Amino acid sequence: QVQLVESGGGLVQAGGSLRLSCAASGRTFDNYAMSWFRRAPGKEREFVAFSWNDGTTVYIDSVKGRFTISRGSPGTTLYLQMNSLKPEDTAIYFCAATLFRGGPVPRSASEYAYWGQGTQVTVSS
């Protein structure tokens, strides 16, 4: 079965960096969009960044220029490099995957079939 396992979270001071990883297994992910979501305390899960295997990436405005999503080779690992972290980035970060054949970028959690358990990122001021 499909399994997504995140790692790399932790406590960091504002302005610092973290790199999250998501190890994917159970199938090939060539035709799967893979994204990062996050859920801050008291808030709903929100889309953060999207990756497609043609190199397309999409970010929410609040992380543009600070976060970079990428896939490892042979495409079974997803990364999120987070720089210039801010206290408002504090959240549980989730890796998600869904079958994708092009078209509008899926930004809603309900569009994703597979999820990891999440990794906590805490940014202190």
N, CA, C and O atoms as a GROMACS GRO file, in nm:
protein
  500
    1GLN      N    1   0.083  -0.118   0.000
    1GLN     CA    2   0.000   0.000   0.000
    1GLN      C    3   0.088   0.125   0.000
    1GLN      O    4   0.206   0.120   0.036
    2VAL      N    5   0.030   0.235  -0.040
    2VAL     CA    6   0.103   0.360  -0.046
    2VAL      C    7   0.132   0.409   0.096
    2VAL      O    8   0.045   0.408   0.184
    3GLN      N    9   0.255   0.452   0.115
    3GLN     CA   10   0.294   0.506   0.245
    3GLN      C   11   0.378   0.632   0.223
    3GLN      O   12   0.470   0.632   0.142
    4LEU      N   13   0.345   0.737   0.295
    4LEU     CA   14   0.421   0.862   0.292
    4LEU      C   15   0.468   0.890   0.434
    4LEU      O   16   0.389   0.892   0.528
    5VAL      N   17   0.598   0.911   0.449
    5VAL     CA   18   0.655   0.932   0.581
    5VAL      C   19   0.739   1.060   0.580
    5VAL      O   20   0.839   1.069   0.509
    6GLU      N   21   0.696   1.157   0.659
    6GLU     CA   22   0.769   1.283   0.666
    6GLU      C   23   0.875   1.279   0.775
    6GLU      O   24   0.865   1.202   0.871
    7SER      N   25   0.977   1.362   0.758
    7SER     CA   26   1.080   1.380   0.858
    7SER      C   27   1.144   1.517   0.839
    7SER      O   28   1.122   1.583   0.738
    8GLY      N   29   1.222   1.558   0.939
    8GLY     CA   30   1.298   1.683   0.926
    8GLY      C   31   1.243   1.801   1.003
    8GLY      O   32   1.304   1.908   1.004
    9GLY      N   33   1.128   1.784   1.066
    9GLY     CA   34   1.074   1.892   1.145
    9GLY      C   35   1.156   1.918   1.270
    9GLY      O   36   1.247   1.842   1.303
   10GLY      N   37   1.122   2.026   1.341
   10GLY     CA   38   1.193   2.056   1.463
   10GLY      C   39   1.168   2.199   1.509
   10GLY      O   40   1.078   2.267   1.460
   11LEU      N   41   1.250   2.242   1.605
   11LEU     CA   42   1.240   2.377   1.661
   11LEU      C   43   1.354   2.460   1.604
   11LEU      O   44   1.470   2.418   1.605
   12VAL      N   45   1.322   2.578   1.553
   12VAL     CA   46   1.422   2.666   1.494
   12VAL      C   47   1.388   2.810   1.527
   12VAL      O   48   1.271   2.843   1.545
   13GLN      N   49   1.488   2.894   1.535
   13GLN     CA   50   1.464   3.036   1.560
   13GLN      C   51   1.420   3.105   1.432
   13GLN      O   52   1.451   3.060   1.321
   14ALA      N   53   1.350   3.214   1.448
   14ALA     CA   54   1.307   3.293   1.332
   14ALA      C   55   1.430   3.331   1.249
   14ALA      O   56   1.534   3.369   1.303
   15GLY      N   57   1.416   3.319   1.117
   15GLY     CA   58   1.527   3.345   1.027
   15GLY      C   59   1.606   3.221   0.991
   15GLY      O   60   1.688   3.223   0.899
   16GLY      N   61   1.582   3.113   1.062
   16GLY     CA   62   1.654   2.989   1.037
   16GLY      C   63   1.595   2.908   0.924
   16GLY      O   64   1.502   2.952   0.856
   17SER      N   65   1.650   2.788   0.905
   17SER     CA   66   1.610   2.702   0.794
   17SER      C   67   1.585   2.560   0.842
   17SER      O   68   1.643   2.515   0.941
   18LEU      N   69   1.499   2.491   0.772
   18LEU     CA   70   1.475   2.348   0.791
   18LEU      C   71   1.450   2.287   0.655
   18LEU      O   72   1.403   2.353   0.562
   19ARG      N   73   1.482   2.158   0.644
   19ARG     CA   74   1.451   2.084   0.521
   19ARG      C   75   1.366   1.964   0.558
   19ARG      O   76   1.410   1.875   0.630
   20LEU      N   77   1.245   1.962   0.508
   20LEU     CA   78   1.155   1.850   0.531
   20LEU      C   79   1.171   1.748   0.419
   20LEU      O   80   1.195   1.784   0.303
   21SER      N   81   1.156   1.622   0.454
   21SER     CA   82   1.160   1.514   0.356
   21SER      C   83   1.034   1.431   0.368
   21SER      O   84   0.975   1.419   0.476
   22CYS      N   85   0.993   1.374   0.257
   22CYS     CA   86   0.879   1.283   0.255
   22CYS      C   87   0.919   1.161   0.172
   22CYS      O   88   0.939   1.171   0.051
   23ALA      N   89   0.930   1.047   0.238
   23ALA     CA   90   0.965   0.924   0.168
   23ALA      C   91   0.837   0.854   0.125
   23ALA      O   92   0.752   0.821   0.207
   24ALA      N   93   0.826   0.831  -0.005
   24ALA     CA   94   0.705   0.769  -0.061
   24ALA      C   95   0.735   0.626  -0.104
   24ALA      O   96   0.841   0.598  -0.161
   25SER      N   97   0.643   0.536  -0.076
   25SER     CA   98   0.662   0.396  -0.116
   25SER      C   99   0.528   0.333  -0.148
   25SER      O  100   0.423   0.388  -0.116
   26GLY      N  101   0.533   0.217  -0.210
   26GLY     CA  102   0.410   0.142  -0.238
   26GLY      C  103   0.365   0.147  -0.382
   26GLY      O  104   0.280   0.067  -0.424
   27ARG      N  105   0.420   0.238  -0.460
   27ARG     CA  106   0.388   0.247  -0.602
   27ARG      C  107   0.484   0.345  -0.666
   27ARG      O  108   0.561   0.412  -0.596
   28THR      N  109   0.479   0.355  -0.798
   28THR     CA  110   0.556   0.460  -0.865
   28THR      C  111   0.473   0.587  -0.863
   28THR      O  112   0.350   0.582  -0.867
   29PHE      N  113   0.540   0.701  -0.857
   29PHE     CA  114   0.471   0.829  -0.841
   29PHE      C  115   0.489   0.920  -0.962
   29PHE      O  116   0.473   1.041  -0.952
   30ASP      N  117   0.522   0.859  -1.076
   30ASP     CA  118   0.545   0.940  -1.195
   30ASP      C  119   0.421   1.020  -1.235
   30ASP      O  120   0.433   1.133  -1.282
   31ASN      N  121   0.304   0.963  -1.217
   31ASN     CA  122   0.180   1.030  -1.256
   31ASN      C  123   0.106   1.090  -1.138
   31ASN      O  124  -0.014   1.112  -1.143
   32TYR      N  125   0.180   1.117  -1.033
   32TYR     CA  126   0.120   1.171  -0.912
   32TYR      C  127   0.172   1.311  -0.883
   32TYR      O  128   0.293   1.335  -0.883
   33ALA      N  129   0.079   1.401  -0.857
   33ALA     CA  130   0.117   1.529  -0.802
   33ALA      C  131   0.151   1.507  -0.654
   33ALA      O  132   0.085   1.431  -0.585
   34MET      N  133   0.254   1.576  -0.609
   34MET     CA  134   0.292   1.566  -0.468
   34MET      C  135   0.303   1.707  -0.411
   34MET      O  136   0.362   1.795  -0.473
   35SER      N  137   0.247   1.725  -0.296
   35SER     CA  138   0.237   1.859  -0.237
   35SER      C  139   0.266   1.856  -0.088
   35SER      O  140   0.267   1.751  -0.024
   36TRP      N  141   0.289   1.975  -0.036
   36TRP     CA  142   0.299   1.995   0.108
   36TRP      C  143   0.182   2.080   0.155
   36TRP      O  144   0.145   2.178   0.091
   37PHE      N  145   0.124   2.039   0.265
   37PHE     CA  146   0.021   2.115   0.334
   37PHE      C  147   0.071   2.142   0.476
   37PHE      O  148   0.168   2.082   0.521
   38ARG      N  149   0.003   2.231   0.545
   38ARG     CA  150   0.035   2.254   0.686
   38ARG      C  151  -0.092   2.289   0.763
   38ARG      O  152  -0.188   2.341   0.707
   39ARG      N  153  -0.088   2.259   0.892
   39ARG     CA  154  -0.200   2.295   0.979
   39ARG      C  155  -0.143   2.365   1.102
   39ARG      O  156  -0.077   2.303   1.186
   40ALA      N  157  -0.170   2.494   1.111
   40ALA     CA  158  -0.125   2.573   1.225
   40ALA      C  159  -0.223   2.554   1.340
   40ALA      O  160  -0.338   2.516   1.319
   41PRO      N  161  -0.178   2.581   1.463
   41PRO     CA  162  -0.268   2.565   1.579
   41PRO      C  163  -0.396   2.646   1.562
   41PRO      O  164  -0.392   2.766   1.535
   42GLY      N  165  -0.509   2.579   1.578
   42GLY     CA  166  -0.639   2.647   1.570
   42GLY      C  167  -0.685   2.679   1.430
   42GLY      O  168  -0.787   2.746   1.413
   43LYS      N  169  -0.612   2.632   1.329
   43LYS     CA  170  -0.649   2.663   1.191
   43LYS      C  171  -0.670   2.535   1.111
   43LYS      O  172  -0.632   2.426   1.153
   44GLU      N  173  -0.732   2.551   0.994
   44GLU     CA  174  -0.751   2.437   0.907
   44GLU      C  175  -0.625   2.410   0.827
   44GLU      O  176  -0.536   2.494   0.814
   45ARG      N  177  -0.620   2.289   0.773
   45ARG     CA  178  -0.507   2.251   0.689
   45ARG      C  179  -0.505   2.338   0.564
   45ARG      O  180  -0.608   2.358   0.500
   46GLU      N  181  -0.386   2.390   0.529
   46GLU     CA  182  -0.377   2.474   0.411
   46GLU      C  183  -0.267   2.424   0.317
   46GLU      O  184  -0.165   2.370   0.359
   47PHE      N  185  -0.292   2.446   0.189
   47PHE     CA  186  -0.196   2.412   0.086
   47PHE      C  187  -0.074   2.503   0.098
   47PHE      O  188  -0.086   2.622   0.124
   48VAL      N  189   0.045   2.444   0.080
   48VAL     CA  190   0.169   2.521   0.087
   48VAL      C  191   0.241   2.522  -0.048
   48VAL      O  192   0.276   2.629  -0.100
   49ALA      N  193   0.264   2.404  -0.106
   49ALA     CA  194   0.342   2.396  -0.229
   49ALA      C  195   0.307   2.268  -0.305
   49ALA      O  196   0.271   2.166  -0.246
   50PHE      N  197   0.319   2.277  -0.438
   50PHE     CA  198   0.282   2.168  -0.530
   50PHE      C  199   0.399   2.135  -0.621
   50PHE      O  200   0.475   2.223  -0.662
   51SER      N  201   0.414   2.006  -0.653
   51SER     CA  202   0.518   1.962  -0.744
   51SER      C  203   0.462   1.862  -0.842
   51SER      O  204   0.390   1.770  -0.804
   52TRP      N  205   0.493   1.880  -0.970
   52TRP     CA  206   0.454   1.786  -1.074
   52TRP      C  207   0.582   1.737  -1.140
   52TRP      O  208   0.683   1.807  -1.139
   53ASN      N  209   0.578   1.619  -1.199
   53ASN     CA  210   0.702   1.558  -1.246
   53ASN      C  211   0.757   1.624  -1.372
   53ASN      O  212   0.863   1.583  -1.420
   54ASP      N  213   0.688   1.724  -1.427
   54ASP     CA  214   0.745   1.798  -1.540
   54ASP      C  215   0.824   1.919  -1.492
   54ASP      O  216   0.871   2.000  -1.572
   55GLY      N  217   0.838   1.931  -1.359
   55GLY     CA  218   0.911   2.042  -1.303
   55GLY      C  219   0.826   2.158  -1.256
   55GLY      O  220   0.876   2.252  -1.196
   56THR      N  221   0.696   2.151  -1.284
   56THR     CA  222   0.606   2.258  -1.240
   56THR      C  223   0.598   2.263  -1.088
   56THR      O  224   0.580   2.161  -1.022
   57THR      N  225   0.611   2.384  -1.033
   57THR     CA  226   0.593   2.406  -0.890
   57THR      C  227   0.501   2.525  -0.869
   57THR      O  228   0.501   2.620  -0.946
   58VAL      N  229   0.423   2.518  -0.763
   58VAL     CA  230   0.330   2.625  -0.727
   58VAL      C  231   0.338   2.645  -0.576
   58VAL      O  232   0.347   2.548  -0.500
   59TYR      N  233   0.334   2.771  -0.533
   59TYR     CA  234   0.345   2.804  -0.391
   59TYR      C  235   0.234   2.900  -0.350
   59TYR      O  236   0.182   2.976  -0.432
   60ILE      N  237   0.199   2.896  -0.222
   60ILE     CA  238   0.114   3.002  -0.171
   60ILE      C  239   0.200   3.127  -0.157
   60ILE      O  240   0.322   3.119  -0.140
   61ASP      N  241   0.135   3.243  -0.164
   61ASP     CA  242   0.208   3.369  -0.166
   61ASP      C  243   0.297   3.389  -0.043
   61ASP      O  244   0.405   3.446  -0.054
   62SER      N  245   0.252   3.342   0.072
   62SER     CA  246   0.324   3.370   0.196
   62SER      C  247   0.458   3.298   0.205
   62SER      O  248   0.540   3.332   0.291
   63VAL      N  249   0.483   3.199   0.119
   63VAL     CA  250   0.610   3.127   0.126
   63VAL      C  251   0.696   3.146   0.001
   63VAL      O  252   0.809   3.097  -0.004
   64LYS      N  253   0.643   3.216  -0.099
   64LYS     CA  254   0.719   3.237  -0.222
   64LYS      C  255   0.851   3.309  -0.192
   64LYS      O  256   0.855   3.407  -0.118
   65GLY      N  257   0.958   3.258  -0.250
   65GLY     CA  258   1.089   3.316  -0.228
   65GLY      C  259   1.159   3.265  -0.104
   65GLY      O  260   1.278   3.290  -0.085
   66ARG      N  261   1.086   3.192  -0.020
   66ARG     CA  262   1.146   3.138   0.103
   66ARG      C  263   1.149   2.985   0.103
   66ARG      O  264   1.243   2.924   0.153
   67PHE      N  265   1.046   2.923   0.046
   67PHE     CA  266   1.035   2.777   0.044
   67PHE      C  267   1.061   2.727  -0.098
   67PHE      O  268   1.028   2.794  -0.196
   68THR      N  269   1.120   2.607  -0.106
   68THR     CA  270   1.141   2.542  -0.234
   68THR      C  271   1.100   2.396  -0.224
   68THR      O  272   1.150   2.322  -0.140
   69ILE      N  273   1.008   2.355  -0.312
   69ILE     CA  274   0.967   2.216  -0.318
   69ILE      C  275   1.045   2.147  -0.428
   69ILE      O  276   1.070   2.206  -0.534
   70SER      N  277   1.084   2.023  -0.405
   70SER     CA  278   1.157   1.950  -0.506
   70SER      C  279   1.136   1.800  -0.487
   70SER      O  280   1.092   1.755  -0.381
   71ARG      N  281   1.168   1.725  -0.592
   71ARG     CA  282   1.159   1.580  -0.584
   71ARG      C  283   1.298   1.520  -0.604
   71ARG      O  284   1.376   1.567  -0.686
   72GLY      N  285   1.326   1.417  -0.527
   72GLY     CA  286   1.449   1.346  -0.545
   72GLY      C  287   1.436   1.247  -0.659
   72GLY      O  288   1.326   1.221  -0.708
   73SER      N  289   1.547   1.192  -0.700
   73SER     CA  290   1.548   1.088  -0.803
   73SER      C  291   1.554   0.952  -0.735
   73SER      O  292   1.638   0.935  -0.647
   74PRO      N  293   1.471   0.855  -0.768
   74PRO     CA  294   1.385   0.848  -0.888
   74PRO      C  295   1.243   0.896  -0.864
   74PRO      O  296   1.150   0.841  -0.923
   75GLY      N  297   1.222   0.994  -0.782
   75GLY     CA  298   1.091   1.054  -0.767
   75GLY      C  299   1.010   1.001  -0.652
   75GLY      O  300   0.890   1.026  -0.641
   76THR      N  301   1.077   0.927  -0.564
   76THR     CA  302   1.004   0.873  -0.450
   76THR      C  303   1.030   0.949  -0.323
   76THR      O  304   0.989   0.906  -0.215
   77THR      N  305   1.098   1.062  -0.333
   77THR     CA  306   1.119   1.148  -0.217
   77THR      C  307   1.081   1.290  -0.253
   77THR      O  308   1.118   1.341  -0.358
   78LEU      N  309   1.007   1.352  -0.165
   78LEU     CA  310   0.966   1.491  -0.181
   78LEU      C  311   1.033   1.574  -0.073
   78LEU      O  312   1.043   1.531   0.042
   79TYR      N  313   1.080   1.692  -0.110
   79TYR     CA  314   1.148   1.779  -0.015
   79TYR      C  315   1.078   1.914  -0.007
   79TYR      O  316   1.009   1.958  -0.099
   80LEU      N  317   1.098   1.978   0.107
   80LEU     CA  318   1.058   2.117   0.121
   80LEU      C  319   1.170   2.189   0.196
   80LEU      O  320   1.187   2.171   0.316
   81GLN      N  321   1.246   2.269   0.122
   81GLN     CA  322   1.350   2.352   0.183
   81GLN      C  323   1.285   2.480   0.230
   81GLN      O  324   1.226   2.554   0.151
   82MET      N  325   1.296   2.507   0.358
   82MET     CA  326   1.232   2.625   0.417
   82MET      C  327   1.338   2.717   0.473
   82MET      O  328   1.409   2.681   0.568
   83ASN      N  329   1.350   2.835   0.415
   83ASN     CA  330   1.446   2.935   0.459
   83ASN      C  331   1.373   3.056   0.514
   83ASN      O  332   1.253   3.074   0.493
   84SER      N  333   1.447   3.139   0.586
   84SER     CA  334   1.392   3.262   0.643
   84SER      C  335   1.261   3.235   0.716
   84SER      O  336   1.161   3.305   0.696
   85LEU      N  337   1.262   3.134   0.799
   85LEU     CA  338   1.140   3.093   0.867
   85LEU      C  339   1.088   3.200   0.961
   85LEU      O  340   1.165   3.275   1.023
   86LYS      N  341   0.957   3.207   0.971
   86LYS     CA  342   0.889   3.305   1.055
   86LYS      C  343   0.803   3.231   1.158
   86LYS      O  344   0.764   3.116   1.135
   87PRO      N  345   0.772   3.294   1.271
   87PRO     CA  346   0.686   3.229   1.370
   87PRO      C  347   0.553   3.183   1.311
   87PRO      O  348   0.498   3.082   1.354
   88GLU      N  349   0.501   3.255   1.214
   88GLU     CA  350   0.373   3.217   1.153
   88GLU      C  351   0.384   3.093   1.064
   88GLU      O  352   0.283   3.043   1.016
   89ASP      N  353   0.505   3.043   1.044
   89ASP     CA  354   0.522   2.917   0.972
   89ASP      C  355   0.506   2.797   1.065
   89ASP      O  356   0.505   2.682   1.019
   90THR      N  357   0.493   2.822   1.194
   90THR     CA  358   0.475   2.714   1.290
   90THR      C  359   0.350   2.635   1.258
   90THR      O  360   0.241   2.692   1.249
   91ALA      N  361   0.365   2.504   1.240
   91ALA     CA  362   0.253   2.418   1.202
   91ALA      C  363   0.300   2.274   1.195
   91ALA      O  364   0.420   2.245   1.202
   92ILE      N  365   0.204   2.185   1.181
   92ILE     CA  366   0.235   2.048   1.142
   92ILE      C  367   0.234   2.045   0.989
   92ILE      O  368   0.138   2.090   0.927
   93TYR      N  369   0.340   1.994   0.930
   93TYR     CA  370   0.353   1.989   0.786
   93TYR      C  371   0.327   1.846   0.737
   93TYR      O  372   0.380   1.749   0.791
   94PHE      N  373   0.243   1.837   0.633
   94PHE     CA  374   0.202   1.709   0.578
   94PHE      C  375   0.243   1.698   0.432
   94PHE      O  376   0.236   1.794   0.356
   95CYS      N  377   0.286   1.578   0.395
   95CYS     CA  378   0.310   1.543   0.257
   95CYS      C  379   0.184   1.476   0.203
   95CYS      O  380   0.120   1.398   0.274
   96ALA      N  381   0.148   1.505   0.077
   96ALA     CA  382   0.029   1.446   0.018
   96ALA      C  383   0.054   1.414  -0.128
   96ALA      O  384   0.135   1.478  -0.194
   97ALA      N  385  -0.017   1.314  -0.179
   97ALA     CA  386  -0.002   1.273  -0.318
   97ALA      C  387  -0.139   1.241  -0.378
   97ALA      O  388  -0.229   1.193  -0.309
   98THR      N  389  -0.152   1.269  -0.508
   98THR     CA  390  -0.275   1.237  -0.577
   98THR      C  391  -0.246   1.213  -0.724
   98THR      O  392  -0.156   1.275  -0.781
   99LEU      N  393  -0.320   1.124  -0.784
   99LEU     CA  394  -0.307   1.099  -0.927
   99LEU      C  395  -0.340   1.228  -1.002
   99LEU      O  396  -0.439   1.294  -0.971
  100PHE      N  397  -0.257   1.264  -1.099
  100PHE     CA  398  -0.273   1.393  -1.167
  100PHE      C  399  -0.248   1.376  -1.314
  100PHE      O  400  -0.148   1.316  -1.355
  101ARG      N  401  -0.340   1.428  -1.395
  101ARG     CA  402  -0.324   1.418  -1.540
  101ARG      C  403  -0.321   1.554  -1.606
  101ARG      O  404  -0.355   1.569  -1.724
  102GLY      N  405  -0.280   1.655  -1.529
  102GLY     CA  406  -0.277   1.789  -1.583
  102GLY      C  407  -0.403   1.864  -1.547
  102GLY      O  408  -0.496   1.808  -1.489
  103GLY      N  409  -0.405   1.995  -1.583
  103GLY     CA  410  -0.521   2.077  -1.551
  103GLY      C  411  -0.493   2.163  -1.429
  103GLY      O  412  -0.377   2.184  -1.393
  104PRO      N  413  -0.599   2.213  -1.366
  104PRO     CA  414  -0.582   2.302  -1.250
  104PRO      C  415  -0.503   2.235  -1.139
  104PRO      O  416  -0.520   2.116  -1.112
  105VAL      N  417  -0.416   2.312  -1.076
  105VAL     CA  418  -0.337   2.257  -0.966
  105VAL      C  419  -0.430   2.225  -0.848
  105VAL      O  420  -0.506   2.311  -0.805
  106PRO      N  421  -0.423   2.103  -0.798
  106PRO     CA  422  -0.508   2.068  -0.682
  106PRO      C  423  -0.455   2.134  -0.555
  106PRO      O  424  -0.343   2.106  -0.512
  107ARG      N  425  -0.535   2.221  -0.496
  107ARG     CA  426  -0.494   2.294  -0.376
  107ARG      C  427  -0.578   2.258  -0.254
  107ARG      O  428  -0.548   2.301  -0.142
  108SER      N  429  -0.681   2.179  -0.274
  108SER     CA  430  -0.768   2.141  -0.163
  108SER      C  431  -0.725   2.007  -0.108
  108SER      O  432  -0.691   1.915  -0.183
  109ALA      N  433  -0.727   1.995   0.025
  109ALA     CA  434  -0.689   1.870   0.089
  109ALA      C  435  -0.777   1.754   0.041
  109ALA      O  436  -0.731   1.640   0.033
  110SER      N  437  -0.902   1.783   0.009
  110SER     CA  438  -0.994   1.677  -0.033
  110SER      C  439  -0.957   1.618  -0.168
  110SER      O  440  -1.009   1.512  -0.205
  111GLU      N  441  -0.870   1.683  -0.242
  111GLU     CA  442  -0.828   1.632  -0.373
  111GLU      C  443  -0.713   1.534  -0.364
  111GLU      O  444  -0.671   1.478  -0.466
  112TYR      N  445  -0.662   1.513  -0.246
  112TYR     CA  446  -0.546   1.426  -0.228
  112TYR      C  447  -0.586   1.295  -0.163
  112TYR      O  448  -0.658   1.292  -0.064
  113ALA      N  449  -0.537   1.186  -0.222
  113ALA     CA  450  -0.576   1.052  -0.177
  113ALA      C  451  -0.484   0.997  -0.069
  113ALA      O  452  -0.527   0.917   0.015
  114TYR      N  453  -0.360   1.040  -0.070
  114TYR     CA  454  -0.261   0.980   0.020
  114TYR      C  455  -0.195   1.090   0.104
  114TYR      O  456  -0.163   1.199   0.056
  115TRP      N  457  -0.175   1.056   0.233
  115TRP     CA  458  -0.121   1.153   0.329
  115TRP      C  459  -0.018   1.087   0.420
  115TRP      O  460  -0.027   0.968   0.452
  116GLY      N  461   0.080   1.168   0.459
  116GLY     CA  462   0.170   1.125   0.564
  116GLY      C  463   0.112   1.161   0.700
  116GLY      O  464   0.004   1.219   0.709
  117GLN      N  465   0.186   1.127   0.806
  117GLN     CA  466   0.137   1.150   0.941
  117GLN      C  467   0.169   1.291   0.991
  117GLN      O  468   0.112   1.336   1.091
  118GLY      N  469   0.258   1.360   0.921
  118GLY     CA  470   0.292   1.496   0.958
  118GLY      C  471   0.418   1.507   1.040
  118GLY      O  472   0.457   1.413   1.110
  119THR      N  473   0.483   1.623   1.031
  119THR     CA  474   0.601   1.652   1.111
  119THR      C  475   0.588   1.795   1.164
  119THR      O  476   0.552   1.886   1.090
  120GLN      N  477   0.619   1.813   1.291
  120GLN     CA  478   0.599   1.943   1.356
  120GLN      C  479   0.715   2.037   1.326
  120GLN      O  480   0.832   2.001   1.339
  121VAL      N  481   0.680   2.158   1.286
  121VAL     CA  482   0.777   2.266   1.269
  121VAL      C  483   0.738   2.379   1.364
  121VAL      O  484   0.626   2.430   1.358
  122THR      N  485   0.831   2.417   1.449
  122THR     CA  486   0.806   2.526   1.544
  122THR      C  487   0.914   2.632   1.526
  122THR      O  488   1.033   2.603   1.533
  123VAL      N  489   0.870   2.755   1.501
  123VAL     CA  490   0.962   2.866   1.479
  123VAL      C  491   0.945   2.965   1.594
  123VAL      O  492   0.838   3.022   1.612
  124SER      N  493   1.052   2.984   1.669
  124SER     CA  494   1.045   3.074   1.784
  124SER      C  495   1.088   3.215   1.743
  124SER      O  496   1.170   3.233   1.653
  125SER      N  497   1.030   3.313   1.811
  125SER     CA  498   1.062   3.453   1.776
  125SER      C  499   1.180   3.504   1.857
  125SER      O  500   1.220   3.619   1.841
   0.00000   0.00000   0.00000
